[in-house]
């Protein structure tokens, strides 16, 4: 193999390794305050999003909270999402899935079911109908691990 071809192949492999690392490494950064999606069963009526046919892969934070609520956990929270350096809207959000994206998606499906908090994204809520039960999902931020 000629040196130029070998160097080109090594450069391409190096670029691929860097791109893969950019996709994986940010999700491992656990700095900043943790954000959770918290689910609470409610009896109110009004606008809601029917989530029975939603993909758990598309909405992992919402489904973590819904599953915890169905199991009777108190509080019924999802896995933590850490913002990383730069806080909300920082570099990490460009490479990872966030609970904030899930709430944006809920809002695009039914804006009437979503309420934005004064300290958005903290306090953002959405009403969801899931498996015959109505839930209130809220983004909460804790300054310490539970």
Backbone as JSON Lines, residues from 0, in Angstrom:
{"i":0,"aa":"X","n":[0.85,-1.17,0.0],"ca":[0.0,0.0,0.0],"c":[0.9,1.24,0.0]}
{"i":1,"aa":"X","n":[0.52,2.18,-0.8],"ca":[1.28,3.42,-0.89],"c":[1.09,4.25,0.37]}
{"i":2,"aa":"X","n":[2.08,5.02,0.75],"ca":[1.98,5.84,1.97],"c":[0.82,6.83,1.93]}
{"i":3,"aa":"X","n":[0.51,7.4,0.78],"ca":[-0.58,8.37,0.71],"c":[-1.93,7.69,0.95]}
{"i":4,"aa":"X","n":[-2.11,6.49,0.42],"ca":[-3.35,5.75,0.63],"c":[-3.47,5.35,2.1]}
{"i":5,"aa":"X","n":[-2.36,4.89,2.68],"ca":[-2.37,4.5,4.1],"c":[-2.71,5.7,4.97]}
{"i":6,"aa":"X","n":[-2.11,6.85,4.7],"ca":[-2.37,8.05,5.49],"c":[-3.82,8.52,5.34]}
{"i":7,"aa":"X","n":[-4.37,8.39,4.15],"ca":[-5.76,8.76,3.92],"c":[-6.69,7.85,4.72]}
{"i":8,"aa":"X","n":[-6.43,6.57,4.69],"ca":[-7.26,5.62,5.45],"c":[-7.16,5.9,6.95]}
{"i":9,"aa":"X","n":[-5.96,6.16,7.44],"ca":[-5.79,6.48,8.86],"c":[-6.5,7.78,9.23]}
{"i":10,"aa":"X","n":[-6.45,8.77,8.35],"ca":[-7.14,10.03,8.6],"c":[-8.65,9.82,8.66]}
{"i":11,"aa":"X","n":[-9.19,9.04,7.75],"ca":[-10.63,8.77,7.75],"c":[-11.03,8.02,9.02]}
{"i":12,"aa":"X","n":[-10.25,7.02,9.41],"ca":[-10.54,6.28,10.64],"c":[-10.45,7.2,11.87]}
{"i":13,"aa":"X","n":[-9.48,8.11,11.87],"ca":[-9.35,9.05,12.97],"c":[-10.55,9.97,13.07]}
{"i":14,"aa":"X","n":[-11.02,10.47,11.92],"ca":[-12.2,11.34,11.9],"c":[-13.42,10.58,12.38]}
{"i":15,"aa":"X","n":[-13.59,9.35,11.95],"ca":[-14.72,8.53,12.41],"c":[-14.67,8.31,13.92]}
{"i":16,"aa":"X","n":[-13.48,8.06,14.45],"ca":[-13.34,7.85,15.9],"c":[-13.72,9.11,16.67]}
{"i":17,"aa":"X","n":[-13.31,10.27,16.17],"ca":[-13.65,11.53,16.83],"c":[-15.15,11.77,16.78]}
{"i":18,"aa":"X","n":[-15.79,11.51,15.66],"ca":[-17.24,11.71,15.54],"c":[-18.01,10.77,16.47]}
{"i":19,"aa":"X","n":[-17.56,9.54,16.57],"ca":[-18.2,8.6,17.48],"c":[-18.02,9.06,18.92]}
{"i":20,"aa":"X","n":[-16.84,9.54,19.26],"ca":[-16.59,10.03,20.61],"c":[-17.46,11.24,20.93]}
{"i":21,"aa":"X","n":[-17.64,12.13,19.97],"ca":[-18.49,13.3,20.2],"c":[-19.93,12.9,20.47]}
{"i":22,"aa":"X","n":[-20.36,11.79,19.91],"ca":[-21.71,11.31,20.16],"c":[-21.85,10.61,21.49]}
{"i":23,"aa":"X","n":[-20.81,9.96,21.98],"ca":[-20.89,9.17,23.2],"c":[-20.42,9.92,24.44]}
{"i":24,"aa":"X","n":[-19.37,10.67,24.33],"ca":[-18.77,11.29,25.5],"c":[-19.7,12.3,26.19]}
{"i":25,"aa":"X","n":[-20.38,13.19,25.48],"ca":[-21.22,14.17,26.18],"c":[-22.28,13.53,27.08]}
{"i":26,"aa":"X","n":[-22.82,12.38,26.7],"ca":[-23.84,11.76,27.53],"c":[-23.26,11.22,28.84]}
{"i":27,"aa":"X","n":[-21.95,11.06,28.92],"ca":[-21.3,10.56,30.13],"c":[-20.94,11.67,31.1]}
{"i":28,"aa":"X","n":[-21.0,12.92,30.66],"ca":[-20.64,14.05,31.52],"c":[-21.77,14.27,32.52]}
{"i":29,"aa":"X","n":[-21.46,14.16,33.79],"ca":[-22.46,14.36,34.83],"c":[-22.06,15.53,35.71]}
{"i":30,"aa":"X","n":[-22.09,16.72,35.13],"ca":[-21.83,17.93,35.89],"c":[-23.06,18.81,35.82]}
{"i":31,"aa":"X","n":[-23.18,19.71,36.74],"ca":[-24.35,20.57,36.79],"c":[-25.45,19.91,37.61]}
{"i":32,"aa":"X","n":[-26.54,20.64,37.82],"ca":[-27.67,20.11,38.57],"c":[-28.42,19.09,37.74]}
{"i":33,"aa":"X","n":[-28.91,18.04,38.39],"ca":[-29.68,17.04,37.64],"c":[-31.12,17.52,37.39]}
{"i":34,"aa":"X","n":[-31.6,17.23,36.2],"ca":[-32.99,17.51,35.84],"c":[-33.7,16.17,35.71]}
{"i":35,"aa":"X","n":[-34.95,16.13,36.14],"ca":[-35.75,14.92,36.08],"c":[-37.1,15.25,35.47]}
{"i":36,"aa":"X","n":[-37.75,14.23,34.92],"ca":[-39.17,14.34,34.59],"c":[-39.88,13.59,35.7]}
{"i":37,"aa":"X","n":[-40.85,14.24,36.32],"ca":[-41.57,13.66,37.44],"c":[-43.03,13.48,37.04]}
{"i":38,"aa":"X","n":[-43.58,12.29,37.27],"ca":[-44.96,11.98,36.89],"c":[-45.84,11.89,38.13]}
{"i":39,"aa":"X","n":[-47.01,12.51,38.04],"ca":[-47.99,12.47,39.12],"c":[-49.34,12.13,38.53]}
{"i":40,"aa":"X","n":[-50.01,11.07,39.02],"ca":[-51.37,10.79,38.53],"c":[-52.31,11.91,38.95]}
{"i":41,"aa":"X","n":[-53.19,12.32,38.05],"ca":[-54.15,13.39,38.34],"c":[-55.54,12.97,37.85]}
{"i":42,"aa":"X","n":[-56.54,13.66,38.38],"ca":[-57.92,13.36,38.0],"c":[-58.56,14.47,37.18]}
{"i":43,"aa":"X","n":[-57.84,15.6,36.96],"ca":[-58.45,16.71,36.22],"c":[-58.76,16.32,34.79]}
{"i":44,"aa":"X","n":[-59.56,17.17,34.18],"ca":[-59.84,16.98,32.76],"c":[-59.22,18.15,32.0]}
{"i":45,"aa":"X","n":[-59.26,18.06,30.7],"ca":[-58.69,19.11,29.88],"c":[-57.82,18.52,28.8]}
{"i":46,"aa":"X","n":[-57.07,19.38,28.16],"ca":[-56.2,18.95,27.06],"c":[-55.13,18.0,27.57]}
{"i":47,"aa":"X","n":[-54.88,16.95,26.8],"ca":[-53.84,15.98,27.15],"c":[-53.34,15.32,25.88]}
{"i":48,"aa":"X","n":[-52.17,14.76,25.99],"ca":[-51.57,14.03,24.88],"c":[-51.74,12.54,25.16]}
{"i":49,"aa":"X","n":[-52.27,11.83,24.2],"ca":[-52.42,10.38,24.35],"c":[-51.09,9.74,23.98]}
{"i":50,"aa":"X","n":[-50.44,9.1,24.95],"ca":[-49.09,8.58,24.76],"c":[-49.05,7.06,24.6]}
{"i":51,"aa":"X","n":[-50.2,6.43,24.43],"ca":[-50.23,4.97,24.32],"c":[-49.43,4.43,23.14]}
{"i":52,"aa":"X","n":[-49.36,5.18,22.06],"ca":[-48.65,4.71,20.87],"c":[-47.28,5.36,20.68]}
{"i":53,"aa":"X","n":[-46.81,6.05,21.7],"ca":[-45.5,6.69,21.6],"c":[-44.4,5.66,21.8]}
{"i":54,"aa":"X","n":[-43.25,5.93,21.22],"ca":[-42.09,5.06,21.35],"c":[-41.32,5.39,22.63]}
{"i":55,"aa":"X","n":[-41.0,4.36,23.4],"ca":[-40.2,4.56,24.6],"c":[-38.79,5.0,24.26]}
{"i":56,"aa":"X","n":[-38.33,4.69,23.06],"ca":[-37.01,5.13,22.63],"c":[-37.01,6.62,22.28]}
{"i":57,"aa":"X","n":[-38.13,7.13,21.83],"ca":[-38.24,8.55,21.46],"c":[-38.44,9.43,22.68]}
{"i":58,"aa":"X","n":[-39.1,8.89,23.73],"ca":[-39.42,9.64,24.93],"c":[-38.94,8.9,26.19]}
{"i":59,"aa":"X","n":[-37.63,8.64,26.31],"ca":[-37.16,7.82,27.44],"c":[-37.38,8.47,28.81]}
{"i":60,"aa":"X","n":[-37.24,9.78,28.92],"ca":[-37.43,10.43,30.22],"c":[-38.89,10.39,30.64]}
{"i":61,"aa":"X","n":[-39.8,10.65,29.71],"ca":[-41.23,10.6,30.03],"c":[-41.65,9.2,30.43]}
{"i":62,"aa":"X","n":[-41.2,8.19,29.69],"ca":[-41.6,6.82,30.0],"c":[-40.96,6.31,31.28]}
{"i":63,"aa":"X","n":[-39.74,6.74,31.6],"ca":[-39.15,6.38,32.89],"c":[-40.03,6.87,34.03]}
{"i":64,"aa":"X","n":[-40.48,8.12,33.93],"ca":[-41.34,8.7,34.97],"c":[-42.7,8.02,35.0]}
{"i":65,"aa":"X","n":[-43.28,7.75,33.83],"ca":[-44.59,7.08,33.79],"c":[-44.51,5.67,34.36]}
{"i":66,"aa":"X","n":[-43.46,4.95,34.04],"ca":[-43.28,3.6,34.58],"c":[-43.09,3.64,36.09]}
{"i":67,"aa":"X","n":[-42.35,4.62,36.58],"ca":[-42.14,4.76,38.03],"c":[-43.46,5.08,38.73]}
{"i":68,"aa":"X","n":[-44.29,5.92,38.11],"ca":[-45.59,6.25,38.69],"c":[-46.51,5.03,38.7]}
{"i":69,"aa":"X","n":[-46.5,4.26,37.62],"ca":[-47.33,3.05,37.54],"c":[-46.89,2.02,38.58]}
{"i":70,"aa":"X","n":[-45.6,2.02,38.92],"ca":[-45.07,1.08,39.92],"c":[-45.3,1.58,41.35]}
{"i":71,"aa":"X","n":[-45.85,2.78,41.49],"ca":[-46.16,3.32,42.8],"c":[-45.0,4.0,43.5]}
{"i":72,"aa":"X","n":[-43.93,4.3,42.78],"ca":[-42.79,4.98,43.4],"c":[-43.17,6.41,43.76]}
{"i":73,"aa":"X","n":[-42.58,6.9,44.86],"ca":[-42.84,8.27,45.28],"c":[-41.52,8.9,45.69]}
{"i":74,"aa":"X","n":[-41.0,9.85,45.0],"ca":[-41.52,10.47,43.79],"c":[-41.25,9.6,42.56]}
{"i":75,"aa":"X","n":[-42.11,9.72,41.58],"ca":[-41.98,8.95,40.33],"c":[-41.16,9.77,39.36]}
{"i":76,"aa":"X","n":[-39.85,9.51,39.36],"ca":[-38.94,10.32,38.54],"c":[-38.24,9.47,37.49]}
{"i":77,"aa":"X","n":[-37.83,10.17,36.44],"ca":[-37.02,9.55,35.4],"c":[-35.57,9.5,35.85]}
{"i":78,"aa":"X","n":[-34.76,8.93,35.01],"ca":[-33.31,8.98,35.22],"c":[-32.86,10.44,35.12]}
{"i":79,"aa":"X","n":[-31.8,10.78,35.81],"ca":[-31.32,12.17,35.82],"c":[-30.7,12.55,34.48]}
{"i":80,"aa":"X","n":[-30.92,13.8,34.1],"ca":[-30.23,14.39,32.95],"c":[-29.39,15.53,33.49]}
{"i":81,"aa":"X","n":[-28.09,15.48,33.27],"ca":[-27.18,16.53,33.71],"c":[-26.87,17.44,32.51]}
{"i":82,"aa":"X","n":[-26.95,18.74,32.74],"ca":[-26.73,19.68,31.64],"c":[-25.3,19.76,31.19]}
{"i":83,"aa":"X","n":[-24.36,19.49,32.07],"ca":[-22.95,19.57,31.69],"c":[-22.47,21.0,31.66]}
{"i":84,"aa":"X","n":[-21.25,21.23,31.18],"ca":[-20.72,22.59,31.11],"c":[-21.58,23.48,30.22]}
{"i":85,"aa":"X","n":[-21.86,24.67,30.67],"ca":[-22.65,25.59,29.85],"c":[-24.11,25.62,30.25]}
{"i":86,"aa":"X","n":[-24.57,24.7,31.11],"ca":[-25.96,24.7,31.56],"c":[-26.94,24.36,30.46]}
{"i":87,"aa":"X","n":[-28.2,24.73,30.68],"ca":[-29.26,24.46,29.7],"c":[-28.94,25.23,28.43]}
{"i":88,"aa":"X","n":[-29.01,24.54,27.3],"ca":[-28.7,25.15,26.02],"c":[-27.22,25.09,25.69]}
{"i":89,"aa":"X","n":[-26.45,24.4,26.52],"ca":[-25.02,24.31,26.31],"c":[-24.64,23.32,25.22]}
{"i":90,"aa":"X","n":[-23.36,23.1,25.09],"ca":[-22.82,22.24,24.04],"c":[-23.33,20.81,24.13]}
{"i":91,"aa":"X","n":[-23.52,20.31,25.35],"ca":[-23.94,18.92,25.53],"c":[-25.29,18.64,24.85]}
{"i":92,"aa":"X","n":[-26.19,19.62,24.88],"ca":[-27.52,19.42,24.29],"c":[-27.45,19.18,22.79]}
{"i":93,"aa":"X","n":[-26.4,19.62,22.16],"ca":[-26.26,19.41,20.72],"c":[-26.0,17.95,20.38]}
{"i":94,"aa":"X","n":[-25.48,17.19,21.36],"ca":[-25.07,15.82,21.09],"c":[-25.89,14.77,21.84]}
{"i":95,"aa":"X","n":[-26.76,15.18,22.75],"ca":[-27.51,14.21,23.54],"c":[-29.0,14.49,23.48]}
{"i":96,"aa":"X","n":[-29.78,13.48,23.84],"ca":[-31.22,13.63,23.94],"c":[-31.55,14.21,25.32]}
{"i":97,"aa":"X","n":[-32.48,15.15,25.38],"ca":[-32.8,15.81,26.65],"c":[-34.29,15.72,26.95]}
{"i":98,"aa":"X","n":[-34.65,15.87,28.23],"ca":[-36.08,15.94,28.55],"c":[-36.72,17.21,27.99]}
{"i":99,"aa":"X","n":[-35.91,18.24,27.77],"ca":[-36.43,19.49,27.21],"c":[-36.92,19.27,25.78]}
{"i":100,"aa":"X","n":[-36.19,18.44,25.02],"ca":[-36.62,18.1,23.65],"c":[-37.93,17.34,23.67]}
{"i":101,"aa":"X","n":[-38.1,16.48,24.65],"ca":[-39.35,15.73,24.75],"c":[-40.52,16.68,24.97]}
{"i":102,"aa":"X","n":[-40.35,17.65,25.85],"ca":[-41.43,18.6,26.11],"c":[-41.69,19.48,24.89]}
{"i":103,"aa":"X","n":[-40.65,19.83,24.14],"ca":[-40.84,20.58,22.89],"c":[-41.66,19.75,21.91]}
{"i":104,"aa":"X","n":[-41.38,18.46,21.84],"ca":[-42.13,17.56,20.95],"c":[-43.58,17.45,21.4]}
{"i":105,"aa":"X","n":[-43.81,17.34,22.71],"ca":[-45.18,17.31,23.22],"c":[-45.92,18.59,22.83]}
{"i":106,"aa":"X","n":[-45.22,19.72,22.95],"ca":[-45.84,21.0,22.61],"c":[-46.19,21.08,21.13]}
{"i":107,"aa":"X","n":[-45.34,20.51,20.27],"ca":[-45.64,20.54,18.84],"c":[-46.82,19.63,18.5]}
{"i":108,"aa":"X","n":[-47.06,18.61,19.31],"ca":[-48.19,17.71,19.07],"c":[-49.5,18.29,19.6]}
{"i":109,"aa":"X","n":[-49.46,18.95,20.77],"ca":[-50.66,19.53,21.36],"c":[-50.25,20.63,22.33]}
{"i":110,"aa":"X","n":[-50.18,21.85,21.85],"ca":[-49.7,22.98,22.66],"c":[-50.59,23.24,23.87]}
{"i":111,"aa":"X","n":[-51.88,22.92,23.77],"ca":[-52.79,23.17,24.88],"c":[-52.51,22.27,26.08]}
{"i":112,"aa":"X","n":[-51.83,21.16,25.87],"ca":[-51.53,20.23,26.96],"c":[-50.24,20.57,27.69]}
{"i":113,"aa":"X","n":[-49.51,21.56,27.2],"ca":[-48.21,21.93,27.77],"c":[-48.31,23.31,28.41]}
{"i":114,"aa":"X","n":[-47.75,23.43,29.61],"ca":[-47.69,24.71,30.29],"c":[-46.23,24.99,30.62]}
{"i":115,"aa":"X","n":[-45.73,26.13,30.23],"ca":[-44.34,26.5,30.5],"c":[-44.27,27.22,31.83]}
{"i":116,"aa":"X","n":[-43.3,26.82,32.66],"ca":[-43.1,27.43,33.97],"c":[-42.4,28.77,33.86]}
{"i":117,"aa":"X","n":[-42.45,29.54,34.94],"ca":[-41.8,30.84,34.97],"c":[-40.29,30.71,34.85]}
{"i":118,"aa":"X","n":[-39.72,29.61,35.37],"ca":[-38.29,29.36,35.31],"c":[-37.99,28.28,34.29]}
{"i":119,"aa":"X","n":[-38.67,28.33,33.16],"ca":[-38.55,27.28,32.14],"c":[-37.09,26.99,31.84]}
{"i":120,"aa":"X","n":[-36.7,25.73,31.73],"ca":[-37.49,24.52,31.61],"c":[-37.99,23.96,32.94]}
{"i":121,"aa":"X","n":[-37.46,24.46,34.09],"ca":[-37.96,23.98,35.38],"c":[-39.41,24.45,35.53]}
{"i":122,"aa":"X","n":[-40.27,23.53,35.92],"ca":[-41.67,23.86,36.09],"c":[-42.52,23.66,34.86]}
{"i":123,"aa":"X","n":[-41.9,23.31,33.74],"ca":[-42.69,23.0,32.55],"c":[-43.5,21.74,32.82]}
{"i":124,"aa":"X","n":[-44.77,21.76,32.45],"ca":[-45.64,20.61,32.68],"c":[-46.36,20.22,31.4]}
{"i":125,"aa":"X","n":[-46.73,18.95,31.35],"ca":[-47.53,18.45,30.24],"c":[-48.48,17.39,30.81]}
{"i":126,"aa":"X","n":[-49.7,17.38,30.31],"ca":[-50.67,16.38,30.73],"c":[-50.72,15.28,29.68]}
{"i":127,"aa":"X","n":[-50.61,14.04,30.16],"ca":[-50.5,12.88,29.27],"c":[-51.5,11.82,29.72]}
{"i":128,"aa":"X","n":[-52.21,11.24,28.75],"ca":[-53.05,10.07,29.01],"c":[-52.25,8.86,28.58]}
{"i":129,"aa":"X","n":[-52.04,7.93,29.53],"ca":[-51.23,6.74,29.24],"c":[-51.85,5.54,29.92]}
{"i":130,"aa":"X","n":[-52.2,4.56,29.13],"ca":[-52.8,3.31,29.61],"c":[-53.99,3.56,30.52]}
{"i":131,"aa":"X","n":[-54.88,4.47,30.1],"ca":[-56.11,4.73,30.83],"c":[-55.97,5.63,32.04]}
{"i":132,"aa":"X","n":[-54.8,6.13,32.32],"ca":[-54.57,7.01,33.46],"c":[-54.04,8.35,32.95]}
{"i":133,"aa":"X","n":[-54.46,9.41,33.6],"ca":[-53.98,10.76,33.24],"c":[-52.84,11.13,34.2]}
{"i":134,"aa":"X","n":[-51.75,11.64,33.62],"ca":[-50.58,12.01,34.41],"c":[-50.2,13.45,34.11]}
{"i":135,"aa":"X","n":[-49.62,14.06,35.12],"ca":[-49.0,15.38,34.96],"c":[-47.5,15.15,35.0]}
{"i":136,"aa":"X","n":[-46.82,15.45,33.9],"ca":[-45.37,15.34,33.84],"c":[-44.78,16.72,34.03]}
{"i":137,"aa":"X","n":[-43.75,16.8,34.86],"ca":[-43.13,18.09,35.14],"c":[-41.61,17.93,35.14]}
{"i":138,"aa":"X","n":[-40.93,18.93,34.61],"ca":[-39.47,18.95,34.69],"c":[-39.09,19.59,36.01]}
{"i":139,"aa":"X","n":[-38.3,18.85,36.79],"ca":[-37.84,19.35,38.09],"c":[-36.32,19.34,38.1]}
{"i":140,"aa":"X","n":[-35.75,20.27,38.84],"ca":[-34.29,20.31,39.0],"c":[-33.99,20.21,40.49]}
{"i":141,"aa":"X","n":[-33.09,19.32,40.83],"ca":[-32.68,19.17,42.21],"c":[-31.25,19.66,42.34]}
{"i":142,"aa":"X","n":[-30.98,20.34,43.43],"ca":[-29.6,20.82,43.64],"c":[-28.74,19.76,44.26]}
{"i":143,"aa":"X","n":[-29.34,18.7,44.79],"ca":[-28.62,17.56,45.34],"c":[-29.26,16.3,44.83]}
{"i":144,"aa":"X","n":[-28.47,15.23,44.71],"ca":[-29.0,13.93,44.3],"c":[-30.02,13.46,45.32]}
{"i":145,"aa":"X","n":[-31.11,12.81,44.88],"ca":[-32.09,12.29,45.82],"c":[-31.54,11.09,46.57]}
